[in-house]
Amino acid sequence: MELNLTPISITKQKQDPAWNHCEAFKNGERLQIKCMYCGKMFKGGGIHRFKEHLAGRKGQGPICEQVPPGVRALMQESLNGVLLKQDNKQNAIPELLACGGSSPHAGEIDKSAYSDDVNNGVKPIQVLNSLEPDSSLVLNGKGEVSQGIRDSKKRGRDRSLLANSHSCAKSDLALVSIGAENPVHMAIGRFLYDIGVNLDAVNSVYFQPMIDAIASTGSGIVPPSSQDLRGWILKNVMEEVKDDIDRNKTMWGKTGCSILVEQWSPKSGRTLLSFLVYCPQATVFLKSVDASRVIFSADHLNELLKQVVEEVGVENVVQVITNCEEQYFLAGKRLMESFPSLYWAPCLVHCVDMMLEDFANLEWISETIEQAKSVTRFVYNHSVVLNMMRRFTFHNDIVEPAVTRFASNFATLKRMADLKLKLQAMVNSQDWSECPYAKKPGGLVMLDIVKNRSFWNSCILIVRLIYPLLQVLEIVGSKKRSTMGYVYAGIYRAKETIKKELVKKDDYMVYWNIIDHRWEQQRHIPLYAAAFFLNPKFFYSIEGNIHNDILSSMFDCIERLVPDTNVQDQIVREIHLYKNATGDLGRPMAVRARDNLLPGEWWSMYGGGCPNLQHLAIRILSQTCSSIGSKPNKISIEEIHDTRNFLEHQRLSDLVYVRYNLYLRQMVLRSQDKDSADPLSFNSKEIRDDWIAYNAVCEEDYGSSDWMSLDPPVGSRMLSGTSGDETEDFLGTGFADLEIFNGLNGVEDI
């Protein structure tokens, strides 16, 4: 029975990638596997059957419908590799025997390669590039899954056979290369180390196509020269990028677009501004300017913004999003005076992040965060402890990098709260008691915190109060959908959650005041309330009459975004059709689709009976609310502004144009895998310094932790962030609390 299942850890000897995506249990002497994504329990068939489950390949079991695309692709690649090795082995073994046929152990290779695995119930395929003996699953005394390995003498005989095969053809030599020392990977590594590139470059969606193109050409290919890359290749890719952007520009007139302004402050001391254009189809990079001399002048900023608006086309622009500093506020106000048909808006990610910062400054929350940091700093600076933690948490990290520094603070607290029982099991284990680091000051502090009930109570309460704002931040920063139609409902739900959690007004108003103080910066922007009004999922679930401020915001958007007064009057008449769900708006299909379609898509599908309102709704609902999260760290824009040569300046500008837009395109092409980044390699210095870096390292710590012994991260198995279904559940339906509505619109409580 499943009630008798005992969780067991998976030893690092199990190197099949599928082990990284399951939990193992012991039912008596029988091993059972549970999928980390759909929860399916496999009571037999072994890891190969489970791998088929993840890969979506019909075999002896069901297909997992919840596995992330990146994991599914990895499992498919692994299965394909196994089949390829099986075919190659059948051809390679006779050749190996021909090369070293005098070996008295030749027959043993064939025997071990095809021996039955009684636990798996399948014939395991022996990988020739290790020539290790076959292994079977063994449950040791600690309840761990380990491998039965033959004695070292037999291993030595197999390696001697490998040595005898060196006179064979190069294809065979590659086939039997020792362990993971793939010569292609070694060559790639040498190249990347030599040029000093960020090693995360291999995650580019263009990396595998490059490898495939080289492989398809065969040996002897002549690589491009630096002049080729600076010349005709850059020119051709530039044309490709421009053609792609021109196709996107055709959508600007249909859906409207948002101009995003990102401010950079590189080490050179300059202040650089990048201008991007967002529409639901894609975000594109236009240009960057050195604004060091004008950044504090609202007049000069206004002139810069006007130039970009005219370049994009004022008839296409719905809003311009910038930082929320005073000079941008003044420049944005003047921009709206110059162009009465658009809005200026501060970045909403900045707004929510400042809310989180204010929460983090509360004394009891600040103390809890510092306690949590003392745990993570100790764990992530000692390989033995880090390996132990990942083993007990099934390879989940306890540090959760997020889009901003303060979001990372609370996301990590939530991750720790989710892993509370596993962390407590670790510090109560024999592994911990035998670990020399457990006796060090940092280990004793960690033990005290992890066993401290007060710490966990505070941690869990913080998560309950703050997690709704993290969900709002995730919604606002989403790359999968336009977010304008969800912001107002998200802030409403965050305040509602806090009110329900604390109940007493004196208690919850402390946190409401933090939210309202920062939201006040956004209050004068009618787009958020109008988008709430036009989102059918929310509009038709409002209990009672529409709040007057929401309707007023809708009228304000009509007057500003629709210059023609005749069309304005038609839109007002069509609002009555929308309220009463007249015609196609009230069809059963349209009613069901309120929850299933994105709001802009819903209007496009069912809003034909009120075409003027439909056009306005699509333009409003197709916009983003953030200028954060589009900046690639690998692009050094300041190089453009360092050169004084006009021709070189042009070339560098084109290079940055290509790099930036390829990166933005990659954000769309990349599969939406929810695995977290490895905290040790995460490229935000602030997050590293906060959560995994000691202020000072003792001399005895140098060399005591070996990075070579660190188990490679396999990616978080917890969903880092909010899935689409979870977002819909969080936003929900039903909006009846007038106290929240009044706060959302800056009305003080009487």
N, C-alpha and C positions, 0 to 999 in steps of 0.2 A: 504493500500500500504506500501511497505517496507520503502519508503521515510519518512513515518510518525512514524517509530519505534523509541521509546525512550529507550536508555540503562538504566537499573536499576541494582542496586547492590543486592547481595544475602545475606540475613542475616544469622548469624551463627547458627540460630535455624534449618536451613535446613541441616540435618545431613546425608541425603542419599549421598553416595560418588559420585554419578553421577553429582551432582550439581557442583563439583569441576572441571568439564571438559566441561562446557558450559557457554554461556553468555545469560542473560535474557533480554528480551525487552518487553515494554508495547505498544500494538497497541490498543489504546482506553482503554477499560477495560479488554482486552484479553491478556493473557500471552503467549509469544512465546519464544522458546528456540533455540539457535544457537550452533552447534557443533564447539568446538575450533580447531578441527583437519581438517575436510573436508569442513566446512562452511555450511553444510546442515541446513536449517531452519525448525523447527518443529512448526507448527501452532496449534497443538492440540495433545492430547494423553498423555500429562504429562511426568513426569520424568521416569516412568517405560518404556514407549515406547522408550525414548531416551537412557535408559540404555541398552535395547536390541540392539539398533543401535551400541553402543560402544562394546558390548559383542560379536557382530558378530552372533547374534541369530535371525533367521528369525521370524519376528512377524508382527506387523502392519506397519513397516517402513523399509527403506533400511538399508544396513549394511555399517558401516564406514570402508573404505579401508586404511585410513591413521592413525588410532589410534595406538599408541605405544603398543607393545606386553604386557608390564607390566600393562598398563591401561586396556587392553582387558581382561587379566586374572583376574584383580581385579573386573571388572564388571561381569564376568562370576561367580566368587565366590559369589558376592553379590546376583545375581539372584538365584543361587543354595541355598543360605542361606535363601532367602525369601520363596522359595518353601518348604524347609525343615521345616521352622517355621510354614508355613501354615498347613502342614501335622501334625506336633507335636501339633499345637493348637487344631486341631479337636479332637485329642485324649486327650489333657491335660485339656480342659475346663470341660468335664464331671467329671474328677478326682478332679479338683479344686472345683467344685460344691459339690462333694461328701465329700471333706474335710471340706469345709466351707459352706455347703448347706443352713445353716440358715440365711446367709447374705441376707438382703432384696434387695441388689444391684446386685445380681448375674445376673439377666436378663439384666442389663445395660451393662455388659461386652460384652455379645454376640452382643448386638445392636451396640455398638461403634466399635467393631472389624470388623463388616461387612458392615458398613455404606458406601454409595456411596460418592466418591469424585467428585464433579461436575466439578472441573477444570481439573482433570486428565482423566476423562472419563473411569476409570477402578476401580475395587473394591480394595482399599488398604488393605494390609494384616497387621493386628495389631500385633506388636512384643510383645510377652508376657513377655520378660525379662525386659520390662520397665513398662508395664501395664498403659502407658500414654493414655489419650483420643486421639481419631483420630484428625488429623489436616488437614486443607485445605489451599490452597494458597490464600493469601490476599494481595492486593496491598495497602500499606499504603500511607499516604500523601507525604512521601519522595520518592515515587517510588521504595520502597524496597519490596522484597518478604518476607513475614512473615507468621507465622503460627497462625491459630485461635485456641487458647488453652482454654479449659473449665476452669471454676472457680476453685480456690484452694480447696474449700470444696469437690468438686467431686474428685479431685486428692487425697485428704486425704482419702476419702472412698475407692478408689481403693487400696491405700497403706495398709489400714486396712485389706482388703481382702487378700493382699499378706502376711501380718503377720499371718493371720489365716491359711494360707496354709503350714506353716512351718512343720506341722506334717506329710505332705505327703512324698512320696518316694524321695530318693536323686535325681533321674532323673528329677522329677518335680521341685525340689528345684533349680537345676542348670538352668532349663528352665526359671524360674521366677526371677533369680538373678537381682538385681536392676541395671538399666542402663548399663554402659560399664564395670562394675566391674566383669569381667569374672574371676572365681577362677583359671582357668588354667593360664591365663595371669598374675594374681597376683603371682602365684607360680613361674612362669618363672622370673618375675621381682625380687622377693626376692633372687632367686639364682644368677642372674646376678649382683645385687647390692652387694651381699655378697662377691663374688669373685673379684669384681672390674674390670670386663671385659669392653672393649669398647662396648657400646650399639649398635653400628653399626654391631656388630657380627650377629644380627638377620637378616641382609640382605644377609647372606651367602646362597648360593644355597643348602647347605647341611642342613640347619636348618629345613625346612619343611619336608624333608624325615626323619629326626630324630624324629620329632613330630609324623609323620604318623606311623613309626615303633613302637614307644611306645604305641600309641593309638590302633594299631592292635593287640598288645599282651594282652591288657586288664590290669585290676588292679592286683596288687601283683607282678609285675615284679621286679626282684632283680637288682638294678643298678650295673654297673661295679665298682670294687674297684680301688683305685689309682694304685695298683700293676698290675691290669689287663690292665689299660691304658698305663702303663709304660712297660708292658711285651708283652703278646701274641697279644693284639689288635694292638699295634704299629707295631709289626712284620708283621701281616697280611696286614695292610694298606700299610706298606712299600713295600711288595711284589706286591700289586696291583699297586702302583705308578710305581715301576720299570718295570712291565709288560707293562704299558701304555707308558712309555718312550721308551722301547725297540721297540714298534710298530712305534713310531715316528722316531726313528733312521733309519729305513728302507727308510725314505723319504730323508734323508740327501744326499745320493748318487745321487738321481734323480733330486732334485731341488737345491742342494747346501744348505749351511747354513751360518749364521752369528753368530759369538761369540760376546756376549754383556758383557761388563765389567762395573759394577756399583760400585761406590765408596761411602762408608758410613762413616760418622763421628759421632758416638754416643757420649753421654755425658761423657763416660769414658775417652775420649781423644784419643782413638785408631783410626786407619784408617783401615777399613775393605773393602775388595774387594769381590764382588760376581760375579761368572761366570755363564752365561746363554747361551743357544743355541737357536737361532731362525730359524724356517723354516715355510712355509705357513701353515702347519698343526697344529703346536703348538710351544710354547716357553717352554723350560724346564730348571730347575735350576740344575747345576752340583755340585757346592761347593762354600765355602767362605774361605778366608784366612785372617789372621791378617798381614797387610802390613805396620804396623806402622813404622818399622825400615827401610823399603826399598822404601817407597812411592816416595821419591825424587831422587832415583837412577834409571836412565834409564836402566842401565845394569841389575839390579835386576828385574825391571819390564819386561824387555825383556825376561828374563829366565822364569818368571811366565807365560807370554803369550805363549812362546814356549811349555811349558809343557801342557797347555790346548789345544793348536792346535794339538799336537801329540795325546792327549787323545781322541779328537773328530775325528781325522783323517784328515791329511793335504789335502787329495784328496777331502774331503767334504767341506772344508772351502773356501768361496768366499771372506769374509772380516772379520776383527776384529774391533769392534767399542768401543771406549773408550772416556774419557773426552778429552778436547782439550788443557790441560796444556802442557808446554814445555817438561816435562819429558816423557809424553805419546807420544808426537810427535817424540821425539828421539827414544824411545823404538819401536814405530810403524815403523819407518824408518828402524831400524835394523831388525825387524821382517820380513819385506818385502825382505830384503837382504838374510835372512836365508831361507825364503820360497818364491821363485820367482813366485809362482802360486796363490798368494792371495794379497789382499789389506788391508792396515790399513786405518781407517776413523774416524774422530772425530764425536761425536754425533751431528746430525743436529738440534735436538731440542735445544741444547745449543747454536748453531750458531744463529738460528732464535730468541731465547730469548735475546741474546746479541744485536741483531738488535733492538728489542723492547725496551731494556734498554736504548740504545743510543737515540732512539726517545723520550723516557720518560724524558731524561735529557735536552731536548730542553726547553728553559725557558717558552714559551707560552703553551706548552703541559703540563709541570710540574705544572704550576699554575692552569690549568683547572682540572687536576687530583686531586689536593689538594682541590679545591672547591667541587668537587664531593664527596670526602672523608668526608668533613664536613657534607654533607647531610646524607650519609649512617651511619656515626657514631651516629648522633642524632637519626635517625630512629630506628636503631637496638639496642639502649640502653633504649628504652621506649616502653613498651608493647602496650600502648594505641595507640601510633603513628604507631608502626609496624603493628598492626591489621588494623588500618585505611588505611595505605598504601596498604596492601595486598587486602583489600576490594575494593579500587578504581582501582587497577591494575588487578583485577580478579585473585588474588592469585599468581601473578608473583612477584618474588623477584627482587630487583634492584641490588643486588650484585651477580655477576656471577663468581663463582670459576672456574679457568681453570688449565691447567696442570702446569703452572709456575706462579711465582709472577707477572712478567711484563705482561704476557698474561692476567692475571686476571684484571690488571689495565684497559687494553683497552677493554676487553670483558665486563667489568662493565660499561664503558663509552658507549659502543654500546647499552647495555641493557637500560641504562638511556635515551639515545636518542630515542630508540624505545618506551619508556613509557612517553615521554615528555608531551603529552597532558593529560594523566591520572594523572601525578604528578601535573600539573598545575590545573587540575580540583579539586584535593584534597585540595590544599592550598587556593583555592577560594570557598570552600564549607562551609556550615554552621557547619558541623562537626569540621572542622579545627578551625573556629572562636570561637567555644565553648570549644575547647580543652585547658586545663590549660597549657600544655607544649608548645603551640604555642606562649605563651607570654614570655617564657624563652629565654635567649640569644641564645641558639642553635636553637630554633624554629624560632626566628627572622632572624638568619643567613640563615637558610634553606629557609624561605619565600623569602628573597632577591635573593638568587641564583636561585631558581626555576622560579622566575619571570624575571630573568635577560636575556635579549635577547642576549647579548654578550656571556654569558656563553654557551647558547645553540648553537649559531653559531660556536663557537670554538669546542664544543663537536661534532657537526655533521661533521665538516671538518676533525677533527682527525679521526673519524670513517671511513670516505671515504678514507683517506690516509692509515690508518693502517689495516683496516679490511682484505685486501688481504693477509697481512702477518699472520693474525690470521687464515685465511683459509689454508695457507701453513702449519702452525703449526698443525692444525687439521689433514691435510693430512698426514704429517710426523708421527704424533703420533697415527695414526689409528690402531685399533686392528682388523679391519674387512678385511683388505687387505694388501698385500705387497706393499710398498710405493715407491720403487726405481724408477718405471716408471713414476712417477708424479712430482718429486721434481724439475727438471730442468724447466718444463713447469710452475710450480707454482711460482718460482722466476721470471720467464719471465713475467707472468701475473701481479705479484705484481708491478714490475717496470713499466709495460705498463699502469696500472691503475693510478699510481701516475703521469705519464707523461700526460695522458689524462685529469686528474683533474686539474693540475696546468698550463699546456700548455707551459709557458715560460721556456726556458732551465735554466736560472738563478734560477728559483724557484724550479723546480723539481730536479736539480742536488744536492741540499742540502740533499735531502732524498735518492737519488740514491747513493751518496757517502757513506752514512751510510750502505746501503745494500751491496755495493761492497766491502767495507772495511772488513766486517765480512765474506762475501762469499769467499773472497780471500783464507781463510783457507781451503775451500772445493775445490778450483779450480784445485788443482793438482790431484784430484780424478776423473779419467775418467769414473767411473761407472755411474755417474749421466747423463752425456751427452750421453753415450752409451745406457743407458736405455731409454732416450728420443728418440734416433734413432730407437730403437727396439720396441717402443710402436706404433702400427699401427695407432691408432687414431691421434697421433701427426705427425708421419712420413709422412703420405699421405696428410697431410694438410699444410705442409711446402710450402710456395710460393717461387718459384725460385729454385736455386741450394742449396744443403745442405751446411750449413756453414762449412768451412774447419776445424775449431777446433772440431766440432762435429764428423766429419768423422775421424779425427786424434785420438780422444778419443776412437772411436770404434776400430780402428786398435790397439791401446795400449791394450785394453781389450783382443783382440784376442791373442796377443803375450804373455800376462801374464797369462791368464786363460786357454790357450790351449797350453801345452808344445810341442805337436807333430807338427812339421813344415808341414807335409803333410796334416794334418787336417786343419791347418791354411790356407793353399792355397785353400783347398776345400771350406772353409767358405767364403773367399774373392770372389770366383766364384759364390757361392750361394747368396751373397749380390746383385748381378745383377738380380737374379730371384726375390728377394724381392723388389728391386727398381721398376721393371717392372710389379709387381703383376702377375707373371707367374704361370700358372697352378691353383692349388687349392687356392693359395693366392689371385687370382683375381675373384674367383667365386662370384656371387651375394650374396650368404649366407655369405661368408667371408667378403665382403665389408660391409654388414649390421652389422656384428658382431664386426667390429672395434669399434663401439660405445657401444656395449652391453656386451661384454665379457671383463674380466680382461685381460691385455695383455699377461700374462703367459698362461692363458687358451686358448687364441686365437692361440698362437703358437702351443700349444699342439694339438689343433683341426685341424688346417689348414696348419701347417708348415712341414708336412711329406715329401713334395717334395724337401726340402733342410734340410736334417736331422742333419747335423753338425751345421748349423746356428741355427736350432731349439733348439738343446741341449744347446748351449751357451746362446741363448735368454732366455730360461726358467730359467737357473741358475742366470742370471743377474736380470731378472724381478721378481724373487721370493724372493728378499732380502728386509730387512727393512733398515731404515736410522737412527734409534734412539735406544738408550739404556734406555730411560726415560719412566716411566709409568708402569713398571713391578714390582716395589718394594712394597710389602705389609707392611703397617705401623705396623701391629700387630705382626710381627715376630722379635724377639729380638735375632739377630744372635750373638751379643757380648757375650751372656750367654755361648756359646760354648767355647769361648776363655778365659772365667773367671775361668773355672774349671781346676784343676791340676790332677784330677783323670782320668786315661786313660779310664776306663770302662764307667764312667759318661760322659766323653768327646765323646765317641762313641755313647752313647745313645742320647745325645743332638744333635749330628750331624745328626743322623737318624731322630730325631724329626723335626729339621729344614728342612731337605730334604723333609719330608712328607708335612709339613706345606706350604713350598714355592711352591711345585709342585701342591698341591691341590688348592692353590690360583691361580696359573697360569692356571690351568685347568678351574677354576671357571670363569675366564675372558672370556673363550670361551663359557661356558655353559650359562652364564648370558645373559638374553635378552637385546637387544640393545635399552634400554629405554633412551629417550633423556631428561628425567626430570633432572633438576639440583639438586645438593646436597643442603641441608639446610645450608645457610651460618653460622648460629649460631652453628652448630655442625660439620662444615667442619673441617677436621683434619689437615689442614695446618696452623701452627701458624703464619707464615708470612702474609698470606692472612687475617686472623682474626685481627692481629695487625694493618694492613694497613687500612682496610675498616670498621671494626665494633668495634674496641677497642679505648676508650678514653685514652689519655695519663694520665689524672687524672680525677677522678670522685668526684664531689662535695658531701659533706655530705648529702645534701638534696635529692640527687638522690638515695641514698641508701634507699631501702624500698618504694620509690615513684613509682617504676615500679614493678609490680607483675608478675613473670614468670608464675604463675599458671593461670593468666588471658590471657595468650598468646594463640591465636588460633593455633592449630597444623598445620604445613605446609602441603600442599597438593601436593607439587611438582610443578615445573614451567610448565606453559602451553605453554610458548614460547619454540621453539626448541633451546636448548643450544648447539650450534655447527652447523655443516654443514651436511646436508643429502647427500646421494649419488648423487641424481639428481642435487642438488645445487653445489656440487663439480664439476660435469661434466660441468655444465653451466659456472662455474668460469674458468675452465681450457680451455674450448672451443676448437676451431680449428683456424688455420691461424697464422703463425709465420713469419713475414716479416720484422720486424724492426731490421736492422743490428746494429743500435746504442745499442740496448739492448743486442744483441748477443755478441758484442764486450765487453760490460761491464761484462756480465756473464763469459767471459773467461779472465778477467783481463787485457784487452787491453785498455790503456788509450786513451781518446778522443784527437784527434789532432786539 
